[in-house]
Amino acid sequence: MAEIMERITVDPEQCGGRPCIRGMRIRVTDVQDMLASGASREEILRDFPDLASADIDASLRYASRSLDHPIVAA
């Protein structure tokens, strides 16, 4: 998780506190939405030249870990 958090930052004063890539105003959801829409890694890197390939990997791992939680039944 430490490797992810080096690339994914959360700041309440930026983007409404949503997870962003390395303190930039590029949200994890922006990357995820582009991937879900069929954009290739190369297209994303071309559209966001400040991103690195490792940022896309980190956003995928972050999203995966965010969804992987147990549901506790009452």
Secondary structure as UniProt FT lines:
FT   HELIX           2..5
FT   TURN            6..7
FT   STRAND          8..9
FT   TURN            12..13
FT   HELIX           15..17
FT   STRAND          20..21
FT   TURN            22..23
FT   HELIX           28..36
FT   TURN            37..38
FT   HELIX           41..47
FT   TURN            49..50
FT   HELIX           53..67
//
